[in-house]
Amino acid sequence: MTMNSSFSHPYEHVLNKLGGDAYCVPRRTAFFLNPSPRTDDILYHLTGFTGSSAYVLIKRDGLFLYVDSRYTLQAQQECPESTVITCNNPLQQLPNQCPAGTRLIVSPWTYSHFELSQYAEVARIQGWTLVYDQHQNLDSVIKTESIPSNSPIYAIPNTVSFQEKCRSVLTNLDQKYWLICSAADIAWLTNLRSSDHDYVPFFDGYLLIRRNDQASSTQPGYFSGTLYTSMPRSIEGLDPDIHVHDFKSLNLLSHQPSTAPEAENLLDQEITYDPKKTPKGLVRTHWVADALAQLEKSRSIKNAWELSHITQAHILDGVALTQFLHWLSQIDDACLDHGFETEWSACEKLKSFRQHHASYKGHSFPTISAMGPNSAMMHYTPSCLQWDPLTSGIYLVDSGGQYFYGTTDVTRTVWLGSKNPSKSWQQKYTAVLQGHIHLSSMIFPYGTTGCQLDAVARSFLWQKGWDYAHSTGHGVSCFGPVHEMPPTISARETGSVITEHMIFSVEPGYYQAGLGGIRLENLVRVMEKDSKKSLVKTPHTGQEEGQETVQDRDRLLNLKPLTLAPFDRRLMDVDALSYDHKLWLNQYHKHVYDALGSQLPKETRAWLYEQTRPL
């Protein structure tokens, strides 16, 4: 295999310096985020791969890129000089590239303690030696110097304070200290946001939480937090129970006991940490592992303040997206025939509509703007340097925005040009639409899992022998990451129970390589439906995952769409839709028009009226 010559010398130097045969790099930062911007993304610079999830194995004879099935086509097109391997976990395939005796280099800062424990076990079985790159030598391939982030940190209003959140999720009162390393968890606990990263309003940092022993008889404990981040930078609205220190005050690279007073080096204490969300490089042998499952569960259940702002964000986003869909419908055949508009110009047009509102803070992920065959790649993204023109045919746009204080994610597939789509495309689109409607209109009991809901959305595609290689849905945060787990609506059983006030996407699809793809996505809110009998509700804070009460078992749930945007009528095979599916679609379209019509320009409002007429 021919190597990318621009990277061969630097990475070989790292292998030689560390005495290794191979180096495995995940797309992840030490704060459990995708690296951004791309200028700091080592995996991108080595391979050219733009997907959100991947690992690359660097060897002297080539690069091996490990992606899951969502990204196979995209990786093959973007990374012609890499060997693309499809798998859910690189450990499934690494033994094929790393024979016995391999010295495998990994960074203890971009792998969690749990993940590197798995690597160590496989290394023992395969006869490898793990070499830890404690000082991130591979960074020198991309970055000549480290430039710390110093964007302002600010508090967002919320009805639940840092103190209340700690009391609800840190349930192990035998412990005194907790270290939180996930940027998403820190933002949720502290109600703080910033712009250190593209697409998520987060900052790099670690949060050390301490429970004070002087608890009153009416309170389960008093919590204080020490936030470690890059300083100096301005911080506004900081909770009085949180104090900020510079990263430099942490001795991150030494595991030797400190001689400093406790107040100066708290990492020497017996600290509780989540092994799946803490870099291996931080963990001391005397620390206590705890999955902190209640934190994830509580974060996924939105409070009244969050639900209100998420709803408002979707109205703003619906206005922008509807204007964009109207703009697409106005591109005439001559323009399409000559390629005057492109996938990239469409991205910029959608962005311009979103920017009309002052609360828009940027994309929630890179916009997927995919024409024709490109839409068969589930996470294809154009750029200002690489795009295809818009032509007559199938076009898919998957995009989202960050607004004060909500996050959106929506996908629509439309047909461009005056010529009507073929019956074949209508059948495919309608099967996806049927799956979308069928899940969106479900009434189901408490205790239902994401795995069970996943099958509901796929059933109409299965009847035709079709399927799609991604999950049906994922949780979405409030002014945070567009992917948040739980919940996960996936064929893989996670045991995650769908609970009232969760928010997740419903996004079935169809993809045919070389031809095109279809995906239809709304975000939905889980609501309580009529119960089987009259109930007295009780709070379940602290309840273990999987446990349920008699009251829970008698509850019925349904889904309320948050996303506001019409579906393409020309792609529907109306005769194939059932009465119930038409009823749901008519009610949804009426809701879209009622919510957005008065806020749209006159021509767009008239267009939307036609798009949302009852079937």
C-alpha positions in Angstrom: 0.0 0.0 0.0 1.2 3.5 -0.8 1.3 5.8 2.2 0.3 9.4 2.3 3.7 10.9 2.0 2.9 14.1 3.8 2.4 12.1 7.1 4.9 9.2 6.7 7.9 11.0 8.2 6.2 12.6 11.3 4.3 9.5 12.4 7.3 7.2 11.8 9.3 9.5 14.0 6.7 9.0 16.8 6.7 5.2 16.4 10.5 5.2 16.6 10.6 7.6 19.6 8.2 5.5 21.6 9.6 2.2 20.4 6.3 1.0 19.0 5.1 -0.9 15.9 1.6 0.7 15.6 -0.4 3.5 17.1 -4.2 3.4 17.5 -5.9 6.8 17.6 -9.7 7.4 18.4 -11.6 10.4 17.3 -12.0 11.8 20.8 -10.6 14.4 23.1 -9.6 14.1 26.8 -13.0 15.6 27.6 -15.0 13.0 25.7 -15.9 15.1 22.7 -15.1 14.9 19.0 -12.0 17.1 18.4 -12.7 20.4 16.8 -11.8 22.4 14.8 -10.5 20.0 12.2 -7.1 21.8 12.4 -6.6 20.0 15.7 -8.0 16.6 14.6 -5.2 14.2 14.2 -7.4 11.4 12.7 -8.7 13.9 10.1 -5.2 15.0 9.1 -3.9 11.5 8.8 -6.8 10.1 6.8 -9.1 12.9 5.5 -12.1 11.2 7.2 -14.8 13.6 8.3 -17.2 11.3 10.1 -17.9 11.7 13.8 -16.8 8.3 15.0 -13.6 6.3 13.9 -10.3 4.9 14.9 -7.1 4.9 12.9 -4.2 2.4 13.3 -0.9 3.9 12.2 1.6 1.3 10.9 4.8 1.6 8.9 3.1 -0.2 6.0 -0.2 1.7 5.9 -3.1 3.3 7.7 -6.1 1.3 8.8 -9.4 3.1 9.4 -12.0 1.5 11.6 -15.6 2.7 11.1 -19.0 1.4 11.9 -21.5 0.5 9.1 -22.9 4.1 8.9 -19.6 5.3 7.5 -18.3 2.5 5.2 -19.2 4.2 1.9 -18.1 7.7 3.1 -14.7 6.4 4.4 -14.0 4.5 1.2 -14.6 7.7 -0.8 -12.8 10.1 1.5 -9.8 7.9 2.4 -8.5 6.2 -0.7 -5.0 5.8 0.8 -6.3 4.0 4.0 -7.6 0.5 4.3 -11.2 0.9 5.5 -12.5 -1.8 8.0 -16.1 -1.9 9.1 -16.6 -3.0 12.7 -18.4 -1.8 15.9 -15.2 -1.9 17.9 -11.6 -1.9 16.6 -10.6 -4.6 19.1 -12.7 -7.0 16.9 -10.2 -6.4 14.0 -6.9 -5.2 15.5 -5.6 -8.8 15.9 -5.7 -9.1 12.1 -3.4 -6.1 11.7 -1.3 -6.6 14.9 0.4 -10.0 15.2 1.8 -11.4 18.4 4.7 -9.4 19.7 3.3 -6.0 18.5 4.1 -3.0 20.6 0.9 -1.1 20.3 0.9 2.6 21.3 -2.1 4.3 22.8 -2.7 7.6 24.5 -4.1 7.4 28.0 -5.7 10.8 27.5 -8.0 9.9 24.6 -9.0 6.5 25.9 -11.1 5.9 29.0 -9.9 3.8 31.9 -12.6 1.2 30.9 -11.6 1.1 27.3 -7.9 0.7 27.9 -8.7 -2.1 30.4 -10.3 -3.9 27.5 -7.2 -3.2 25.4 -5.0 -4.6 28.1 -7.0 -7.8 28.2 -6.9 -8.3 24.4 -3.1 -7.5 24.5 -2.6 -10.2 27.1 -4.4 -12.7 24.9 -2.8 -11.7 21.7 0.7 -11.3 23.1 1.0 -7.5 22.5 2.7 -4.9 24.6 0.8 -1.7 25.3 2.9 1.4 25.2 1.3 4.5 26.8 2.0 7.9 25.1 1.8 9.9 28.3 2.9 13.1 26.6 0.7 13.0 23.5 3.7 12.9 21.1 1.4 12.4 18.2 0.1 16.0 18.7 3.4 17.3 17.3 2.4 15.8 13.9 -0.4 18.4 13.6 0.2 21.1 16.2 3.5 23.0 16.7 2.3 24.5 20.0 -0.6 24.1 22.3 -3.1 27.1 22.3 -5.5 26.9 25.2 -9.1 27.9 24.8 -10.0 31.1 26.4 -13.5 31.8 25.2 -15.8 33.3 27.9 -17.7 30.9 30.2 -21.3 31.9 31.1 -24.1 30.5 33.1 -27.5 29.7 31.6 -30.7 30.1 33.7 -32.2 26.9 34.9 -34.7 25.8 37.5 -32.4 23.3 39.0 -29.2 24.5 40.6 -25.7 22.8 40.9 -26.5 21.9 44.5 -29.8 20.3 43.7 -28.4 18.3 40.8 -25.5 17.0 42.9 -28.0 15.9 45.6 -30.1 14.0 43.0 -27.3 12.1 41.2 -24.4 11.6 43.6 -26.3 9.0 45.6 -23.3 7.1 47.1 -23.0 9.0 50.4 -20.1 6.8 51.5 -17.9 8.8 49.1 -16.6 12.3 49.6 -15.1 13.2 46.2 -16.3 12.7 42.6 -14.3 13.6 39.5 -16.4 14.5 36.4 -14.4 14.5 33.1 -17.2 14.5 30.4 -17.7 18.1 29.1 -21.4 17.3 28.6 -21.9 16.1 32.2 -20.0 19.2 33.5 -22.1 21.6 31.5 -25.3 19.9 32.8 -24.2 19.9 36.4 -22.9 23.5 36.5 -25.4 25.1 34.0 -22.3 26.6 32.4 -21.6 27.0 28.7 -18.9 28.4 26.4 -17.6 28.1 22.8 -14.3 26.1 23.1 -15.7 23.7 20.5 -17.6 23.8 17.2 -21.2 22.6 17.3 -21.5 22.2 21.1 -21.5 25.2 23.6 -19.0 23.5 25.9 -15.6 24.2 27.3 -12.6 21.9 28.2 -12.4 21.2 31.9 -12.6 18.7 34.7 -14.9 19.1 37.7 -14.0 17.8 41.2 -17.0 17.7 43.5 -16.7 17.4 47.2 -19.5 16.5 49.7 -19.2 18.4 52.9 -19.7 16.3 56.1 -21.6 19.1 57.8 -25.1 18.1 56.5 -28.2 19.3 58.2 -31.0 17.1 59.3 -33.1 18.2 56.3 -30.5 18.0 53.6 -28.6 14.9 52.5 -25.3 16.8 52.1 -23.8 20.0 50.9 -21.7 19.9 47.7 -18.9 22.2 46.5 -17.2 22.1 43.1 -13.7 22.8 41.9 -13.7 23.4 38.1 -10.3 23.0 36.4 -10.1 24.7 33.0 -7.7 26.9 30.9 -7.3 30.3 32.4 -7.4 33.3 32.2 -10.9 33.8 30.8 -14.0 35.6 31.9 -16.6 33.7 33.8 -20.1 35.1 34.4 -22.9 33.9 36.6 -20.8 31.2 38.4 -22.6 29.3 41.1 -21.2 30.4 44.5 -20.6 26.7 45.4 -18.2 26.3 42.4 -14.6 27.6 42.4 -12.4 27.8 39.3 -8.7 26.9 39.1 -6.3 26.8 36.1 -5.4 23.4 34.7 -1.8 24.1 35.7 -2.8 23.6 39.3 -3.4 19.9 38.6 -0.4 17.6 38.4 -1.8 15.5 35.5 1.3 13.7 34.4 2.5 12.4 37.8 1.1 9.5 39.7 3.4 10.1 42.6 1.8 11.0 46.0 1.8 14.7 46.5 3.4 16.5 49.4 1.2 19.5 48.9 -1.7 20.2 51.4 -5.0 18.6 50.6 -6.5 21.8 49.4 -3.8 22.2 46.8 -3.8 18.6 45.4 -7.2 17.0 45.8 -6.5 14.3 43.3 -4.6 12.4 45.9 -7.8 11.8 47.8 -10.0 8.7 47.4 -12.1 9.9 44.4 -15.1 8.3 42.7 -14.9 8.3 38.9 -16.8 6.9 36.0 -14.4 4.5 34.3 -16.1 5.0 30.9 -15.8 8.8 31.0 -12.4 9.3 32.7 -9.1 9.3 30.8 -6.8 6.4 31.8 -4.1 9.0 32.3 -5.9 10.6 35.2 -6.9 7.6 37.2 -5.0 6.7 40.4 -4.9 3.2 41.8 -6.7 4.1 45.0 -9.7 5.7 43.2 -13.2 4.2 43.3 -14.9 3.2 40.0 -18.6 4.0 39.8 -20.7 4.2 36.6 -22.7 7.2 38.0 -25.7 5.9 36.0 -28.1 8.3 37.8 -26.3 11.3 36.3 -26.9 10.1 32.7 -30.5 9.2 33.5 -31.3 12.5 35.2 -29.6 14.5 32.3 -31.8 12.7 29.8 -35.1 13.7 31.5 -35.7 17.4 30.8 -37.2 19.7 33.4 -39.9 22.3 32.7 -37.5 25.1 31.9 -35.6 22.9 29.4 -38.7 21.7 27.7 -40.0 25.2 27.3 -36.9 26.5 25.6 -36.4 23.4 23.5 -40.0 23.9 22.2 -39.2 27.5 21.4 -36.0 26.6 19.6 -37.9 24.2 17.3 -40.3 27.0 16.4 -37.4 29.2 15.4 -35.7 26.4 13.5 -39.0 25.5 11.8 -39.3 29.0 10.4 -35.7 28.8 9.0 -36.1 25.3 7.6 -39.4 26.0 6.0 -38.0 29.1 4.3 -35.1 26.9 3.1 -37.4 24.1 1.7 -39.4 26.8 -0.1 -36.1 28.2 -1.6 -35.2 24.7 -2.8 -38.7 24.3 -4.4 -38.0 27.5 -6.4 -34.8 26.4 -8.1 -35.9 26.0 -11.7 -34.8 23.3 -14.2 -32.4 25.6 -16.0 -30.5 26.4 -12.8 -30.4 22.7 -11.9 -29.2 21.7 -15.4 -26.3 24.2 -15.3 -25.4 23.4 -11.6 -25.7 27.1 -10.5 -26.6 25.9 -7.0 -24.5 23.4 -5.1 -24.6 21.2 -1.9 -22.4 23.8 -0.3 -24.4 26.9 -1.4 -27.5 25.1 0.0 -25.7 24.7 3.4 -24.9 28.5 3.3 -28.5 29.3 2.4 -29.9 27.3 5.3 -27.4 28.9 7.6 -28.4 32.4 6.5 -32.1 31.7 7.3 -31.2 30.5 10.7 -29.0 33.5 11.4 -32.0 35.8 11.0 -32.8 35.1 14.7 -30.6 36.6 17.4 -30.7 33.5 19.6 -29.1 31.3 16.9 -25.6 30.3 18.1 -24.4 28.1 15.2 -24.8 24.6 13.8 -25.4 21.6 16.2 -23.4 19.4 13.8 -21.9 19.7 10.3 -24.8 20.0 7.8 -25.4 16.9 5.7 -26.4 18.4 2.3 -26.3 15.5 -0.2 -27.4 15.3 -3.8 -28.3 12.1 -5.6 -25.7 9.3 -4.9 -24.1 11.3 -2.1 -27.3 10.9 -0.1 -26.6 7.2 0.1 -23.7 8.0 2.4 -25.5 8.5 5.7 -23.1 11.2 7.1 -21.8 12.8 3.9 -20.9 16.5 4.4 -19.8 18.9 1.6 -17.3 21.7 2.2 -16.5 25.0 0.5 -13.7 23.1 -1.4 -15.6 19.8 -2.2 -19.2 19.7 -3.3 -21.5 18.5 -6.1 -24.0 20.7 -7.9 -27.7 20.4 -7.2 -29.5 18.6 -10.1 -32.9 17.1 -10.7 -33.5 14.2 -8.4 -33.3 13.1 -4.8 -31.8 15.5 -2.3 -31.3 15.0 1.5 -30.6 17.6 4.1 -29.8 16.7 7.7 -29.0 19.7 9.9 -29.5 21.3 13.3 -29.0 24.5 15.2 -28.0 25.6 18.6 -30.2 28.3 20.0 -30.5 30.0 23.4 -31.3 27.6 25.0 -32.3 24.6 22.8 -30.8 22.1 20.3 -32.4 20.9 17.1 -31.8 18.1 14.6 -34.0 17.5 11.6 -33.8 15.6 8.3 -35.9 16.1 5.2 -35.6 14.4 1.8 -37.0 16.2 -1.2 -37.3 15.9 -4.9 -35.7 18.7 -7.0 -36.9 19.7 -10.5 -40.2 19.9 -12.3 -40.2 16.3 -13.4 -42.0 14.1 -11.0 -40.2 11.3 -9.2 -40.5 7.7 -10.4 -42.9 5.3 -8.8 -39.8 3.4 -7.4 -38.6 6.5 -5.5 -42.1 7.1 -4.2 -42.4 3.6 -2.9 -39.1 3.9 -1.0 -39.9 7.3 0.4 -43.3 6.1 1.5 -41.9 3.1 3.3 -39.6 5.3 5.3 -42.5 7.8 5.9 -44.7 4.9 7.1 -42.0 3.8 9.6 -41.6 7.3 10.8 -45.3 7.8 11.3 -45.9 4.4 12.9 -43.3 5.0 15.6 -44.3 8.7 16.1 -47.9 7.7 16.7 -47.1 4.8 19.1 -48.8 4.5 22.5 -46.7 2.2 24.7 -46.3 1.2 28.4 -43.7 2.5 30.8 -40.8 0.0 30.7 -40.6 -0.1 26.9 -37.0 0.0 25.7 -35.4 1.7 22.7 -34.8 -1.7 21.2 -38.5 -2.4 21.1 -39.3 1.0 19.5 -36.6 0.5 16.9 -38.4 -2.5 15.4 -41.6 -0.5 15.0 -39.9 2.0 12.7 -38.2 -0.7 10.6 -41.3 -2.9 10.1 -42.6 -1.3 6.9 -39.1 -1.4 5.3 -38.6 -5.1 6.4 -41.9 -6.0 4.6 -40.1 -5.0 1.3 -36.8 -6.6 2.2 -35.1 -3.2 3.0 -33.3 -2.0 6.1 -30.9 0.7 7.2 -27.5 0.5 8.9 -28.0 3.1 11.6 -30.0 3.4 14.8 -33.6 4.7 14.5 -33.0 7.5 17.1 -30.9 9.1 19.7 -31.4 11.4 22.6 -30.8 15.2 22.2 -29.7 17.5 24.9 -30.8 21.0 25.9 -28.3 23.5 24.4 -25.7 20.8 24.3 -24.6 17.8 22.2 -27.0 16.7 19.5 -26.3 13.1 20.5 -27.1 12.2 24.1 -27.5 8.8 25.6 -29.8 7.6 27.0 -32.1 7.1 25.3 -31.0 5.1 22.3 -33.6 3.8 19.8 -31.5 1.0 18.3 -31.6 -2.7 17.5 -28.9 -3.2 20.1 -30.5 -3.8 23.5 -29.1 -1.3 26.0 -31.8 -1.8 28.7 -32.5 1.9 28.6 -36.2 2.5 29.6 -38.1 5.3 27.7 -39.2 7.8 30.3 -41.5 10.8 30.3 -39.9 14.1 29.3 -37.1 12.4 27.4 -36.4 13.8 23.9 -35.1 11.7 21.0 -35.0 11.5 17.3 -37.2 9.4 15.0 -35.2 8.9 11.8 -35.7 5.7 9.7 -34.0 5.6 6.3 -33.3 3.9 3.0 -30.0 3.9 1.2 -28.8 2.4 -2.1 -25.2 2.9 -2.9 -24.6 4.8 -6.2 -28.2 5.8 -6.4 -29.4 7.8 -3.4 -30.8 7.8 0.1 -33.8 8.8 2.1 -34.1 9.8 5.7 -36.9 11.5 7.6 -36.2 12.8 11.0 -38.2 14.6 13.7 -37.3 15.1 17.3 -40.1 14.0 19.7 -40.9 14.5 23.3 -42.1 11.6 25.5 -45.4 12.4 27.1 -47.7 10.6 29.5 -50.8 9.3 27.9 -54.0 8.2 29.6 -53.2 5.7 32.4 -54.8 2.3 32.8 -56.2 3.5 36.1 -56.1 6.5 38.4 -52.7 6.8 39.9 -50.9 8.8 42.5 -47.6 9.7 41.0 -44.5 9.4 43.2 -41.0 10.8 42.4 -38.4 8.2 41.4 -35.2 10.1 42.0 -32.4 7.7 42.8 -34.3 4.7 41.4 -31.9 2.2 39.9 -32.1 1.6 36.1 -34.4 -1.2 35.3 -36.5 -0.9 38.5 -40.1 0.0 38.3 -43.0 0.5 40.7 -46.6 -0.5 40.4 -47.4 3.0 39.4 -44.8 2.9 36.6 -46.2 -0.3 35.1 -49.7 1.3 34.8 -48.4 4.3 32.9 -48.9 4.8 29.2 -46.6 7.0 27.1 -46.8 8.6 23.7 -44.7 10.9 21.5 -45.2 14.5 20.6 -43.3 15.9 17.6 -41.1 18.9 18.4 -39.8 19.4 14.9 -41.8 21.7 12.6 -41.3 21.2 8.8 -43.4 19.7 6.0 -42.8 16.4 4.3 -42.4 16.3 0.5 -45.8 15.6 -1.0 -44.4 14.7 -4.4 -42.5 11.8 -3.0 -45.5 10.2 -1.3 -47.4 7.3 -2.7 -50.6 8.5 -1.1 -52.6 5.3 -2.0 -50.1 3.2 0.1 -50.8 5.2 3.2 -53.3 3.8 5.7 -56.2 5.9 7.1 -54.4 6.2 10.4 -51.2 7.3 8.8 -53.0 9.9 6.7 -54.7 11.2 9.8 -51.4 11.5 11.7 -49.8 13.3 8.7 -52.7 15.7 8.3 -52.7 16.6 12.0 -48.9 17.0 12.0 -49.0 19.3 8.9 -51.9 21.3 10.4 -49.7 21.8 13.6 -46.8 22.9 11.4 -48.8 25.5 9.6 -50.5 26.8 12.7 -47.2 27.1 14.5 -45.2 28.7 11.7 -47.6 30.4 9.2 -47.9 33.7 10.9 -44.1 34.1 11.2 -43.3 33.4 7.5 -43.0 35.8 4.6 -46.1 35.9 2.5 -44.9 33.8 -0.4 -43.4 31.1 1.9 -46.6 31.1 3.9 -48.6 30.4 0.8 -46.2 27.6 -0.2 -46.5 26.0 3.2 -50.3 26.2 3.0 -50.2 24.1 -0.2 -47.6 21.7 1.3 -49.7 21.1 4.4 -53.1 20.7 2.8 -54.9 17.5 4.1 -54.3 14.4 2.0 
